[in-house]
Amino acid sequence: DGDRDPGFLFLLWKSKDIPGSTSGYRFFLTLKGRGTIKMLACRRYSMKGIANFRDLGGYVCQGGITRWGVFFRSTSLHKAEPEDIWKLEQMGICSILDLRYPDEQRQMPDREVKGAVWHGVSLMGAIPVEEIHVNDTVADTRTLIRMYRQMIHHSRDRIAEAVRLMTEAEGPALFHCAAGKD
């Protein structure tokens, strides 16, 4: 019976094969069946020297779902291996936003990614490290809430600049701090 729905059909795509895609070689999974088509993508990427690298696409928000392959976040790039840099270049990362303290940016500079513009915007700004309210002895990341409140209170102008730089990027953009939690 040729009219029967086969259930789900799994198709693997490379983003370069998807019209309008800006991100080099990114794999997507298409689920087709029962009258629906869903395109999924991996959230986390395996990197050798960059921890916590992930795509911010696929989150449900007011008005829809965030687009895949537009914004990425991670730890700093100072330990990035050549293979990691190659992946970032293939993904088309064109803007890198480093949110660490200026001292961290100088002492542990990001590795260069060809074709990407680097921006240093310290979200902690003028707050000395010793005044950041984070309970390091608790593994639960909810302890970061106090730090985020400090950031919002003291760094509104830098947060606005960071958002502007990300939204004005001409292609996929990556932002990072030291641990990949901002």
Secondary structure by P-SEA (a helix, b strand, c coil): cccccccbbbbbbbccccccccccbbbbbbbbcccbbbbbbbcbbbbccccccccccccccccccccccccccccccccccaaaaaaaaaacccbbbbcccaaaaaaccccccccbbbbbbccccccccccccccccccccccaaaaaaaaaaccaaaaaaaaaaaaacccbbbbbcccccc
